Amino acid sequence: MKMPLCGMTLAAVTALALFFGCATSANPPIGGLLSLDMAMNAVASEIEANIKGGSEIAVYQITASRDETGEYLVDFLNGKFTERKKLIPLAREKVLEAAAAEHQFQMSGLVSDASAVGIGHYLGAKAVINGVFEQYADFSQLRVRAIDVLTSTVLTSYTVRINNNDPVLKNITAPRQGGR
């Protein structure tokens, strides 16, 4: 027995609708998620595109829910700049020493916050890079800003989303053994 063409079409459309309806009833995957390595390359590229080549930069801080995670990301980003050789990252130890000295100087009352030249200028850097790393249920997000130390102008602000299943990200954000 032959089924009329419109009967086959209706059956096919119904089957496809059921299939796609079931497939999309769960949360669809979030697009544009990168591995941690790809995300850090994208951040480095964005910063390099907005700061004159050969300039000294200070990657100051990436705030995260765990200090160790933020420190890892700062070191990782510094490593990217070092590998790529377009900008000159200052040693993190020097940046932290300068931050402590600047804080003590400001607390002395000798200068106001408005007149303080800042950590990057103190070190001779063209720009200071800082950021925020946040984890969500389905992805993580890194937002960075590069700020000109002479003018306080935001040279670039960039956000990248990272796949929470990235093996390196899973390791640096996992709870530490021993309760830390």
CYANA upper distance limits for C-alpha pairs under 8 A (distance plus 0.5 A):
  3 MET  CA      7 GLY  CA      6.80
  3 MET  CA      8 MET  CA      7.19
  4 PRO  CA      8 MET  CA      7.12
  5 LEU  CA      9 THR  CA      6.71
  6 CYS  CA     10 LEU  CA      6.54
  7 GLY  CA     11 ALA  CA      6.65
  8 MET  CA     12 ALA  CA      6.55
  9 THR  CA     13 VAL  CA      6.55
 10 LEU  CA     14 THR  CA      6.56
 11 ALA  CA     15 ALA  CA      6.65
 12 ALA  CA     16 LEU  CA      6.67
 13 VAL  CA     17 ALA  CA      6.53
 14 THR  CA     18 LEU  CA      6.63
 15 ALA  CA     19 PHE  CA      6.60
 16 LEU  CA     20 PHE  CA      6.52
 17 ALA  CA     21 GLY  CA      6.17
 18 LEU  CA     22 CYS  CA      6.55
 19 PHE  CA     23 ALA  CA      6.57
 20 PHE  CA     24 THR  CA      6.52
 21 GLY  CA     25 SER  CA      6.61
 22 CYS  CA     26 ALA  CA      8.18
 24 THR  CA     28 PRO  CA      6.74
 30 ILE  CA    138 ASP  CA      8.03
 30 ILE  CA    139 PHE  CA      8.42
 32 GLY  CA    161 ARG  CA      7.56
 33 LEU  CA    139 PHE  CA      7.87
 33 LEU  CA    160 VAL  CA      8.46
 33 LEU  CA    161 ARG  CA      5.76
 33 LEU  CA    162 ILE  CA      5.42
 33 LEU  CA    163 ASN  CA      5.57
 34 LEU  CA     38 MET  CA      6.34
 34 LEU  CA     39 ALA  CA      6.19
 34 LEU  CA    160 VAL  CA      8.40
 34 LEU  CA    161 ARG  CA      6.88
 34 LEU  CA    162 ILE  CA      5.24
 34 LEU  CA    163 ASN  CA      6.09
 35 SER  CA     39 ALA  CA      6.55
 35 SER  CA    162 ILE  CA      6.24
 35 SER  CA    163 ASN  CA      6.32
 35 SER  CA    166 ASP  CA      6.13
 36 LEU  CA     40 MET  CA      6.67
 36 LEU  CA    162 ILE  CA      6.55
 36 LEU  CA    163 ASN  CA      8.00
 36 LEU  CA    166 ASP  CA      7.12
 36 LEU  CA    168 VAL  CA      7.59
 36 LEU  CA    169 LEU  CA      6.92
 37 ASP  CA     41 ASN  CA      6.77
 38 MET  CA     42 ALA  CA      6.68
 39 ALA  CA     43 VAL  CA      6.72
 39 ALA  CA    160 VAL  CA      6.74
 39 ALA  CA    161 ARG  CA      7.84
 39 ALA  CA    162 ILE  CA      7.13
 40 MET  CA     44 ALA  CA      6.59
 40 MET  CA     76 PHE  CA      8.14
 40 MET  CA     77 LEU  CA      6.73
 40 MET  CA     80 LYS  CA      7.77
 41 ASN  CA     45 SER  CA      6.58
 41 ASN  CA     80 LYS  CA      7.36
 42 ALA  CA     46 GLU  CA      6.68
 42 ALA  CA    160 VAL  CA      8.31
 43 VAL  CA     47 ILE  CA      6.76
 43 VAL  CA    144 VAL  CA      8.12
 43 VAL  CA    158 TYR  CA      7.51
 43 VAL  CA    159 THR  CA      8.49
 43 VAL  CA    160 VAL  CA      8.01
 44 ALA  CA     48 GLU  CA      6.51
 44 ALA  CA     77 LEU  CA      7.64
 44 ALA  CA     80 LYS  CA      7.28
 44 ALA  CA     81 PHE  CA      7.07
 45 SER  CA     49 ALA  CA      6.57
 46 GLU  CA     50 ASN  CA      7.15
 46 GLU  CA    156 THR  CA      8.05
 46 GLU  CA    158 TYR  CA      7.72
 47 ILE  CA     51 ILE  CA      6.80
 47 ILE  CA    146 ALA  CA      7.34
 47 ILE  CA    156 THR  CA      7.19
 48 GLU  CA     52 LYS  CA      7.82
 48 GLU  CA     53 GLY  CA      7.51
 48 GLU  CA     86 LYS  CA      7.34
 48 GLU  CA     87 LEU  CA      7.38
 50 ASN  CA    155 LEU  CA      6.69
 50 ASN  CA    156 THR  CA      6.99
 51 ILE  CA     55 SER  CA      7.61
 51 ILE  CA    127 ALA  CA      8.39
 51 ILE  CA    155 LEU  CA      7.84
 52 LYS  CA     87 LEU  CA      8.40
 53 GLY  CA     86 LYS  CA      5.82
 53 GLY  CA     87 LEU  CA      6.11
 54 GLY  CA     85 LYS  CA      8.45
 54 GLY  CA     86 LYS  CA      6.22
 54 GLY  CA     87 LEU  CA      5.27
 54 GLY  CA     88 ILE  CA      6.61
 55 SER  CA     87 LEU  CA      5.81
 55 SER  CA     88 ILE  CA      6.40
 55 SER  CA    125 ALA  CA      7.75
 55 SER  CA    126 LYS  CA      6.57
 56 GLU  CA     87 LEU  CA      6.61
 56 GLU  CA     88 ILE  CA      4.99
 56 GLU  CA     89 PRO  CA      6.26
 56 GLU  CA     90 LEU  CA      7.13
 56 GLU  CA    124 GLY  CA      7.87
 56 GLU  CA    125 ALA  CA      5.26
 56 GLU  CA    126 LYS  CA      6.17
 56 GLU  CA    127 ALA  CA      7.72
 57 ILE  CA     87 LEU  CA      7.42
 57 ILE  CA     88 ILE  CA      6.45
 57 ILE  CA     89 PRO  CA      5.41
 57 ILE  CA     90 LEU  CA      6.59
 57 ILE  CA    120 GLY  CA      8.04
 57 ILE  CA    125 ALA  CA      5.48
 57 ILE  CA    126 LYS  CA      6.27
 57 ILE  CA    127 ALA  CA      5.51
 57 ILE  CA    128 VAL  CA      6.35
 57 ILE  CA    129 ILE  CA      7.85
 58 ALA  CA     89 PRO  CA      6.29
 58 ALA  CA     90 LEU  CA      5.91
 58 ALA  CA     91 ALA  CA      8.36
 58 ALA  CA     92 ARG  CA      8.05
 58 ALA  CA     95 VAL  CA      7.09
 58 ALA  CA    120 GLY  CA      6.72
 58 ALA  CA    125 ALA  CA      6.78
 58 ALA  CA    127 ALA  CA      6.89
 58 ALA  CA    128 VAL  CA      5.27
 58 ALA  CA    129 ILE  CA      6.62
 59 VAL  CA     74 VAL  CA      7.00
 59 VAL  CA     77 LEU  CA      8.31
 59 VAL  CA     78 ASN  CA      7.30
 59 VAL  CA     89 PRO  CA      7.50
 59 VAL  CA     90 LEU  CA      8.09
 59 VAL  CA     92 ARG  CA      7.79
 59 VAL  CA     95 VAL  CA      8.40
 59 VAL  CA    128 VAL  CA      6.34
 59 VAL  CA    129 ILE  CA      5.10
 59 VAL  CA    130 ASN  CA      6.73
 60 TYR  CA     74 VAL  CA      8.01
 60 TYR  CA     92 ARG  CA      7.92
 60 TYR  CA     95 VAL  CA      7.04
 60 TYR  CA     96 LEU  CA      8.03
 60 TYR  CA    128 VAL  CA      6.80
 60 TYR  CA    129 ILE  CA      6.26
 60 TYR  CA    130 ASN  CA      6.03
 61 GLN  CA     70 GLY  CA      7.66
 61 GLN  CA     71 GLU  CA      8.01
 61 GLN  CA     74 VAL  CA      6.94
 61 GLN  CA    129 ILE  CA      7.70
 61 GLN  CA    130 ASN  CA      5.33
 61 GLN  CA    131 GLY  CA      6.86
 62 ILE  CA     70 GLY  CA      5.42
 62 ILE  CA     71 GLU  CA      7.53
 62 ILE  CA     73 LEU  CA      7.33
 62 ILE  CA     74 VAL  CA      6.65
 62 ILE  CA    130 ASN  CA      5.96
 62 ILE  CA    131 GLY  CA      4.91
 62 ILE  CA    132 VAL  CA      5.70
 62 ILE  CA    133 PHE  CA      7.13
 62 ILE  CA    144 VAL  CA      8.42
 63 THR  CA     67 ASP  CA      7.69
 63 THR  CA     70 GLY  CA      5.88
 63 THR  CA    131 GLY  CA      6.71
 63 THR  CA    132 VAL  CA      5.20
 63 THR  CA    133 PHE  CA      6.51
 64 ALA  CA     69 THR  CA      6.72
 64 ALA  CA     70 GLY  CA      5.56
 64 ALA  CA    132 VAL  CA      6.64
 64 ALA  CA    133 PHE  CA      5.48
 64 ALA  CA    134 GLU  CA      6.82
 65 SER  CA     69 THR  CA      8.11
 65 SER  CA     70 GLY  CA      8.45
 65 SER  CA    133 PHE  CA      8.32
 65 SER  CA    134 GLU  CA      7.81
 66 ARG  CA     70 GLY  CA      7.22
 66 ARG  CA    173 THR  CA      8.28
 67 ASP  CA     71 GLU  CA      6.66
 68 GLU  CA     72 TYR  CA      6.58
 68 GLU  CA    172 ILE  CA      8.29
 69 THR  CA     73 LEU  CA      6.78
 69 THR  CA    172 ILE  CA      6.35
 69 THR  CA    173 THR  CA      6.76
 70 GLY  CA     74 VAL  CA      6.75
 70 GLY  CA    133 PHE  CA      7.78
 71 GLU  CA     75 ASP  CA      6.72
 72 TYR  CA     76 PHE  CA      6.50
 72 TYR  CA    172 ILE  CA      8.11
 73 LEU  CA     77 LEU  CA      6.55
 74 VAL  CA     78 ASN  CA      6.61
 75 ASP  CA     79 GLY  CA      6.58
 75 ASP  CA     92 ARG  CA      8.46
 76 PHE  CA     80 LYS  CA      6.86
 77 LEU  CA     81 PHE  CA      6.92
 78 ASN  CA     82 THR  CA      6.69
 78 ASN  CA     89 PRO  CA      6.66
 79 GLY  CA     83 GLU  CA      6.61
 80 LYS  CA     84 ARG  CA      6.62
 81 PHE  CA     85 LYS  CA      6.56
 81 PHE  CA     86 LYS  CA      7.46
 81 PHE  CA     87 LEU  CA      6.69
 81 PHE  CA     88 ILE  CA      7.48
 81 PHE  CA     89 PRO  CA      7.01
 82 THR  CA     87 LEU  CA      8.09
 82 THR  CA     88 ILE  CA      7.40
 82 THR  CA     89 PRO  CA      7.26
 90 LEU  CA     94 LYS  CA      7.69
 90 LEU  CA     95 VAL  CA      7.55
 90 LEU  CA    125 ALA  CA      8.35
 91 ALA  CA     95 VAL  CA      7.06
 92 ARG  CA     96 LEU  CA      6.72
 93 GLU  CA     97 GLU  CA      6.67
 94 LYS  CA     98 ALA  CA      6.56
 95 VAL  CA     99 ALA  CA      6.65
 95 VAL  CA    119 ILE  CA      7.80
 95 VAL  CA    120 GLY  CA      8.28
 95 VAL  CA    123 LEU  CA      7.97
 96 LEU  CA    100 ALA  CA      6.79
 97 GLU  CA    101 ALA  CA      6.75
 98 ALA  CA    102 GLU  CA      6.43
 98 ALA  CA    119 ILE  CA      6.43
 98 ALA  CA    122 TYR  CA      7.70
 98 ALA  CA    123 LEU  CA      7.62
 99 ALA  CA    103 HIS  CA      6.58
 99 ALA  CA    119 ILE  CA      6.17
100 ALA  CA    104 GLN  CA      6.80
101 ALA  CA    105 PHE  CA      6.66
102 GLU  CA    106 GLN  CA      6.65
102 GLU  CA    118 GLY  CA      7.52
102 GLU  CA    119 ILE  CA      6.90
103 HIS  CA    107 MET  CA      6.59
104 GLN  CA    108 SER  CA      6.73
105 PHE  CA    109 GLY  CA      7.91
105 PHE  CA    110 LEU  CA      7.48
105 PHE  CA    111 VAL  CA      8.01
106 GLN  CA    110 LEU  CA      7.06
106 GLN  CA    111 VAL  CA      6.23
106 GLN  CA    112 SER  CA      7.23
106 GLN  CA    113 ASP  CA      7.41
106 GLN  CA    116 ALA  CA      7.84
111 VAL  CA    115 SER  CA      6.82
111 VAL  CA    116 ALA  CA      6.81
112 SER  CA    116 ALA  CA      6.76
117 VAL  CA    121 HIS  CA      6.46
117 VAL  CA    122 TYR  CA      7.44
117 VAL  CA    149 VAL  CA      7.81
117 VAL  CA    150 LEU  CA      7.86
118 GLY  CA    122 TYR  CA      6.70
118 GLY  CA    149 VAL  CA      7.42
119 ILE  CA    123 LEU  CA      6.86
120 GLY  CA    124 GLY  CA      6.64
120 GLY  CA    125 ALA  CA      5.45
120 GLY  CA    126 LYS  CA      7.50
120 GLY  CA    127 ALA  CA      6.87
120 GLY  CA    128 VAL  CA      6.18
120 GLY  CA    149 VAL  CA      6.32
121 HIS  CA    125 ALA  CA      6.12
121 HIS  CA    126 LYS  CA      7.63
121 HIS  CA    149 VAL  CA      5.94
121 HIS  CA    150 LEU  CA      7.31
125 ALA  CA    149 VAL  CA      7.75
126 LYS  CA    148 ASP  CA      6.50
126 LYS  CA    149 VAL  CA      6.43
126 LYS  CA    150 LEU  CA      8.06
127 ALA  CA    146 ALA  CA      6.60
127 ALA  CA    147 ILE  CA      5.75
127 ALA  CA    148 ASP  CA      5.05
127 ALA  CA    149 VAL  CA      5.83
128 VAL  CA    146 ALA  CA      6.14
128 VAL  CA    147 ILE  CA      5.83
128 VAL  CA    148 ASP  CA      7.24
128 VAL  CA    149 VAL  CA      7.16
129 ILE  CA    144 VAL  CA      7.37
129 ILE  CA    145 ARG  CA      6.14
129 ILE  CA    146 ALA  CA      4.95
129 ILE  CA    147 ILE  CA      6.93
130 ASN  CA    144 VAL  CA      6.15
130 ASN  CA    145 ARG  CA      6.13
130 ASN  CA    146 ALA  CA      7.25
131 GLY  CA    142 LEU  CA      7.47
131 GLY  CA    143 ARG  CA      5.82
131 GLY  CA    144 VAL  CA      4.52
131 GLY  CA    145 ARG  CA      6.59
132 VAL  CA    142 LEU  CA      6.29
132 VAL  CA    143 ARG  CA      5.80
132 VAL  CA    144 VAL  CA      7.05
133 PHE  CA    140 SER  CA      7.78
133 PHE  CA    141 GLN  CA      6.24
133 PHE  CA    142 LEU  CA      5.01
133 PHE  CA    143 ARG  CA      7.03
134 GLU  CA    140 SER  CA      6.17
134 GLU  CA    141 GLN  CA      5.81
134 GLU  CA    142 LEU  CA      7.07
135 GLN  CA    139 PHE  CA      6.86
135 GLN  CA    140 SER  CA      4.72
135 GLN  CA    141 GLN  CA      6.86
136 TYR  CA    140 SER  CA      6.07
136 TYR  CA    141 GLN  CA      8.37
138 ASP  CA    163 ASN  CA      8.08
138 ASP  CA    164 ASN  CA      7.07
139 PHE  CA    161 ARG  CA      7.04
139 PHE  CA    162 ILE  CA      6.22
139 PHE  CA    163 ASN  CA      5.70
139 PHE  CA    164 ASN  CA      5.52
140 SER  CA    161 ARG  CA      6.17
140 SER  CA    162 ILE  CA      5.50
140 SER  CA    163 ASN  CA      7.01
140 SER  CA    164 ASN  CA      6.59
141 GLN  CA    159 THR  CA      7.45
141 GLN  CA    160 VAL  CA      6.28
141 GLN  CA    161 ARG  CA      4.97
141 GLN  CA    162 ILE  CA      6.47
142 LEU  CA    159 THR  CA      6.17
142 LEU  CA    160 VAL  CA      5.91
142 LEU  CA    161 ARG  CA      6.93
142 LEU  CA    162 ILE  CA      8.22
143 ARG  CA    157 SER  CA      7.76
143 ARG  CA    158 TYR  CA      6.18
143 ARG  CA    159 THR  CA      4.81
143 ARG  CA    160 VAL  CA      7.05
144 VAL  CA    157 SER  CA      6.25
144 VAL  CA    158 TYR  CA      5.92
144 VAL  CA    159 THR  CA      6.97
145 ARG  CA    154 VAL  CA      7.29
145 ARG  CA    155 LEU  CA      7.91
145 ARG  CA    156 THR  CA      6.13
145 ARG  CA    157 SER  CA      4.90
145 ARG  CA    158 TYR  CA      6.98
146 ALA  CA    154 VAL  CA      6.45
146 ALA  CA    155 LEU  CA      5.89
146 ALA  CA    156 THR  CA      5.89
146 ALA  CA    157 SER  CA      7.13
147 ILE  CA    152 SER  CA      6.31
147 ILE  CA    153 THR  CA      6.12
147 ILE  CA    154 VAL  CA      5.00
147 ILE  CA    155 LEU  CA      5.94
147 ILE  CA    156 THR  CA      7.85
148 ASP  CA    152 SER  CA      5.60
148 ASP  CA    153 THR  CA      5.79
148 ASP  CA    154 VAL  CA      6.88
148 ASP  CA    155 LEU  CA      6.81
149 VAL  CA    153 THR  CA      8.23
162 ILE  CA    166 ASP  CA      8.29
164 ASN  CA    169 LEU  CA      7.13
164 ASN  CA    170 LYS  CA      7.16
165 ASN  CA    169 LEU  CA      7.85
165 ASN  CA    170 LYS  CA      7.00
166 ASP  CA    170 LYS  CA      6.63
167 PRO  CA    171 ASN  CA      6.83
168 VAL  CA    172 ILE  CA      6.81
169 LEU  CA    173 THR  CA      6.60
170 LYS  CA    174 ALA  CA      6.35
175 PRO  CA    179 GLY  CA      8.02
175 PRO  CA    180 ARG  CA      7.24
176 ARG  CA    180 ARG  CA      5.65
